[in-house]
Amino acid sequence: MCGRFSLATDQEILQEEFNFRLDDEMYERYNIAPSQNILVVGSNRKERIGVYMKWGLIPPWAKDAKIGYKMINARAETIDEKSSFKKPFLSQRCLILSDGFFEWKKNGDKKEPIRFVMKNRKPFAMAGLWEKWNDGGKPLFSCTIITTTANEITEDVHDRMPVILPKQCQDLWLDRDYHDIHSLKSFLVPYHSNAMERFTVSSAVNSPKNDTAECLEPLNSL
């Protein structure tokens, strides 16, 4: 799964890398947790737009928004079959921007937080889906991160990892008129492990209340 990540990269760098317009104020996040608002990039068919959405997808038919806590991730293997994800997979796909994600590795009776990043330290785009939920009040927009099987650098920590989309796949992924399921699912594979690296970080990241740069600092290389 992917249950914690960061996005502390400067806004100008993000907009240059992913070519999107953002009308909201952006702020650095070092320890993003489920149910929080996260930066999502979608397309209105004319341009890429950045918006903030609640992390944890809430299907339109849901009676309670709390269902989103169970839908922070969507499995790539069954994404075109599950009722919650089938519709958004066809026309409500998005990029969820990040510069690193966290998993916890068992070490005896303890769990050590591990941060996974790109070797070049560039931000990357995770494959996501978005949805609109309305219980009669103001519409609530939410999203989920798609996961796939682990690659060589993540497999001894967790058997799942977020889908990271290469730049050449991103335009089609955001194209709301593109519905080739076989082609879209071919994007949902483990990212190249030789482009990534990992390191242990402070246990401060264990609590979502700690949203500081300390959460990103390496303790040692692995």
N, C-alpha and C positions, 0 to 999 in steps of 0.2 A: 504494500500500500504506500501511499504518500500522505503523511499526516502532519508534516511540518516543513516549512521552507522559508526562504528569505528573498527579499528584493530591496537591496540597499544601493543599487546602481543609480548614478545620476540620471535625472530625467532626460537631459539632452542626448546622452549616450543611448538610452533606450529608444527614444524617438528616431534617432538616426539609424539604429540597427533594425527596427521593426516598422518604421515608416507609418506612424499612426498619429492622429490628432487627439489631444487630451484636454478637455475643458475643465475638469476637476483639478483641485490642487493635489499634487503628488507628495507623499512623505515616505521617508526611508523606513523599511521594516526589516528587522533582524530575526524575528521569531514568529512567523505567521502561523496561526492555529485555525482549525476548523471553526466555522460559524462566524469568523471575522470577515470583513470586507476586503476583497483582493482585486488587484488590477487585472482586467480582462480586455483583450483586444479582439474585436469582431469587425465585420464588414457590413456597410449599408448598401453595397453594390457599387458605390461610387468611390469610397475611400475607407481606410481602416480607422476605426474609432476606438479609443481607450475609455473604458468606464470601470466603475467599481461595483462589484457584485458580491453577494453573500456566498461564502464557500460552504457548499453542502446543497446539492440540487433538490429543489422542491417541485415535484411534478404538479401540473395544473389540477389534477384530480385529488390531490392531497387535502385532507380535512384539517391537518395541523402542520404548521411550519416546522415542527420539531423533527419531522421525518428527514429533514436535511442532514441531521447529525449522522444518519446512517448512509448518506449518499455523498460523502466527500470524494469518493473514488468510484470509477466505473471500469469494470474489467473489459479489456480489449476483445477478448475471445467471444464474449456474448453480447457485445454492445448493440448489435443489430437485432437482438432477440428480446431483450428485457423491455417491458412496457414503459419503464421510467426513462429509458435512454433511446429507444428506437426512433422516435420522432425527432428529437434534437440532433441525433446522429446524422439525419438526412439533411437538415437545413439550419441547425443552430449550433454550429461548431465555432470554437474560438481558440485563441492562444492565451495561455496563462503564463505570464512572464515571471522569471525567477533568475537568481544568480547562485543558487545552491539549495539542496534539500537535505534533510536530516533523517537518519534511521538510528536505531539503538541496537548495539551488538552485545550479546550475552558474554559476560566474563565472570565465570564462577556464579556467585549469587547476586552479582550486580549487572547492570546494563550501562554500557558506555555510549554516549552520543557521538555519532559519526556524521561528518558533513561531506557531502559529495558536490564537487564543482567541476567546471571545465578547466583543463590544464592552462588554457590561455586566459582564464578568469573572465571570459565574456559572459554576458547574460544569455539565457536560452529560453526557448518557448516550449512549454508543455502543452500537449493536446488536451483540449477541454470541450465541454458542452455547456450550454446555458439554457435557462428556462425562465418563463414568467409565471408567477403564481399570484392569484388575486382572490381574497376571501371576502370581497365586497368593499374593501378599503383601498389604500394606495397599493398599486402593483409592486410586488417584490421580485427582483431579479436575482437569480442564484446560479451557481455553476458547480461543476465537478471536474476533477482531474482524472484522465484516463490512465490506467496502469497496464503494464505488460509484464512478461517474465523478466527475471533479473539478468543482467549481463555479468561478465567475469569479475568486475570490480565491486559489484553489489551483492552477489549471490551468497557469500558467506555471512552476510549481515541480515538480508531479507530476501525472500523468494520473489518479491515483486518490486517494480520500480516505475516511476512515472514515464509515460511516453514523451520523449523529447523529439520535436520535429525539426529536421534539417531545413535550412532556408529554402531549398528547392521544392519542398512539399507544402510550404505554408500558404501560398496563394490558392492552390486547389482546396486545401483544408478550409479556408475561409470563404470559398465560393459557395454561396447559398443556393446556387442553381446547379451545382455539381452533385449528382446522386449515385455515382457508380460505387456501389457498396464494396465490391471486390477490390477496386483501386484504393478506396479510402482505408479499408482494413489493412492493406499492404503497408500503409504508413505506420501502423501501430505495432512496432517491433522494438526490441531493446536497442538503445543507442550504443555507438561504438565505444567500447570500454577503454581503448587506447587514447581516446580524446578526453578522458576524465581522470580525476584523481580524488583521493579522500584523505581525511585526517580526523583525529579525535578533537573534540571541542569541550569546553567547560560544561559541567553539569547544570550551569545556569539555564541552559536551553530547555531543561526538563520542565520548567514552569513557563506557561505562556505569558505570565505576568512580567517575565524578564524579556524585554524587547530592546536590548542594547547591543552595541557592537561587540561586547564580550562574547556573545553567542557565536560569533563567526571566527574568532581567533584560534588558530591551530595550537594544539598542545604538543602534538608530535605527528610525524608522517607515518603512514602505514604501508 
